[in-house]
Amino acid sequence: MGRSEVAPRCSGRPIVAESSLSEWLNASREHIRRELDKLAYAAHLDQPALVGTADIRQSALIAALVAASKDLPDTKGPSAGGIPARPRRLAGLARRGAVPVPPPLVSGVSGRLPPGALRLPRHAQSVGQDRPNRWREVALLAAARSKGAPSAIWELVEELCAKDDAPAEDAPEPGNAAQWGALLAAQVLHETGLAAPDPNLQARHERKRERVRDWQVRLLRSTVLPARERALAGDLLARLGDPRQHLLDVDHLRFAAVPRGPFWMGEPGNEDAELHCNAGLDYDYWIAQTPVTVAQFRQFVAASGYDAHDPDCLRAPENRRWSG
């Protein structure tokens, strides 16, 4: 974003092959970053799934860059017709005119990745853990770059989180870097097609995969990660193979006993359902501790032949709450 691209030295002097985006637009890095952040927020706000990519239309990217250039009082800003060539090369626009962006998009979409970020797993691990909101795509791009070499991907996963087992349920909460590293490791496995259980996977890599899976279970109770990231951990857990059978198998459903007698119901301050004591329950009953999941509803459909449901409701991750 802020550096010029140079060709190899010729006669001892570097030849500038192409100016940086900031120089080309005559706009400050701060203005460019601000407009791209707004663009990223809008793209991911409308993103239907927590896993995968969001698309940015070519016209929206051009408009954002034009807006960034107009913020400087000493420039008229480039014309819309003169922008497309450079941003297309920087952002990797698809022929259909959209930019696939790893979630969440960071300012690196039109910038330059740090030297070696796609070649050095340890470097991608450190920036991914320490500054996840800015560098998440560095770790994902490092994995994508190594997609043809699974050993490199497993090395990256190990650096991110798979060296240590997930902490026990009653253990102190792990630190910020450890939690973000575990989430990134799961994303790396998903994006490279290595998340699902594979009977042919080497035992040492399967242990890493299982550690990453178990970490996602712990991340669901995180007080560090935002709610959206915890939901992402749940979706990634489904792809890694959720070990919580009480959420996947009807026969393992967990129930809680509700005894007969008086009970409180309602909500303080709710005019429609004021908090009050109800003495009308004259029988005991059992209630499921968790909502019915997609996997459990799928079992019901297979066993009963029930077909009065929306087929799309079975396309969600297996461990998600079923919603007909």
JOHU-V124204 format. One record per backbone hydrogen bond with DSSP energy under -1.0 kcal/mol. CO is the residue of the C=O (numbers start at 0). NH is the residue of the N-H. E is the energy in kcal/mol with one decimal. If there is no record, write none. Layout:
CO/NH/E
CO/NH/E
//
This chain:
0/21/-2.5
4/16/-1.5
4/17/-1.8
9/12/-1.5
12/9/-2.2
14/6/-3.0
17/4/-2.5
19/23/-3.0
20/24/-2.4
21/26/-2.0
27/31/-2.1
28/32/-3.0
29/33/-2.3
30/34/-2.2
31/35/-2.3
32/36/-2.5
33/37/-2.0
34/38/-2.1
35/39/-2.8
36/40/-2.6
37/41/-2.1
38/42/-2.2
39/43/-2.5
40/44/-1.9
41/45/-1.2
51/102/-1.0
53/100/-2.0
55/98/-1.8
56/60/-2.0
57/61/-2.5
58/62/-2.2
59/63/-2.1
60/64/-2.1
61/65/-2.4
62/66/-2.3
63/67/-2.0
64/68/-1.9
65/69/-1.6
71/74/-1.3
78/81/-1.4
82/86/-1.4
83/87/-2.3
84/88/-1.5
85/89/-2.2
86/90/-3.2
87/91/-1.3
87/92/-1.1
93/96/-2.4
96/57/-2.4
97/93/-2.7
100/53/-1.6
105/108/-1.7
113/116/-2.5
115/118/-1.4
115/119/-2.3
119/123/-2.1
120/124/-2.4
121/125/-2.2
122/126/-2.2
123/127/-1.9
124/128/-1.8
125/129/-2.4
126/130/-2.0
130/133/-1.0
130/134/-2.2
131/135/-1.5
134/137/-1.1
134/138/-1.2
135/139/-1.8
136/140/-2.9
137/141/-2.3
138/142/-1.8
139/143/-2.5
140/144/-2.7
143/146/-1.4
145/148/-2.5
148/151/-1.5
148/152/-1.2
149/153/-2.6
150/154/-1.7
151/155/-2.0
152/156/-2.6
153/157/-2.4
154/158/-2.1
155/159/-2.0
156/160/-2.5
156/161/-1.7
160/163/-1.1
167/170/-1.7
174/178/-1.9
175/179/-2.4
176/180/-2.4
177/181/-2.0
178/182/-2.0
179/183/-2.6
180/184/-2.3
181/185/-1.8
182/186/-2.0
183/187/-2.6
184/188/-2.1
185/189/-2.3
186/190/-3.1
187/191/-1.5
188/193/-2.7
189/192/-1.4
197/200/-1.9
201/205/-2.4
202/206/-2.0
203/207/-1.1
204/208/-2.5
205/209/-2.5
206/210/-2.0
207/211/-2.4
208/212/-2.3
209/213/-2.7
210/214/-2.0
211/215/-1.4
212/216/-1.2
213/217/-1.3
214/218/-2.2
215/219/-1.1
217/220/-1.5
218/221/-1.8
225/229/-2.0
226/230/-2.3
227/231/-1.9
228/232/-2.3
229/233/-1.7
230/234/-2.0
231/235/-2.7
232/236/-2.1
233/237/-1.6
234/238/-1.3
235/239/-1.8
236/240/-1.2
242/244/-1.5
243/246/-2.1
244/248/-2.5
248/251/-1.6
249/252/-1.6
253/288/-2.9
255/286/-2.3
257/284/-2.2
262/277/-3.7
264/275/-2.6
266/269/-2.1
272/266/-2.7
275/264/-2.4
277/262/-2.5
280/260/-2.7
284/257/-3.4
286/255/-2.9
291/321/-3.3
292/296/-2.4
293/297/-2.3
294/298/-1.6
295/299/-1.9
296/300/-2.4
297/301/-2.4
298/302/-2.2
299/303/-2.4
300/304/-2.3
306/308/-1.0
309/312/-2.0
310/313/-1.6
311/314/-1.8
316/319/-1.9
317/294/-2.2
319/293/-2.2
//
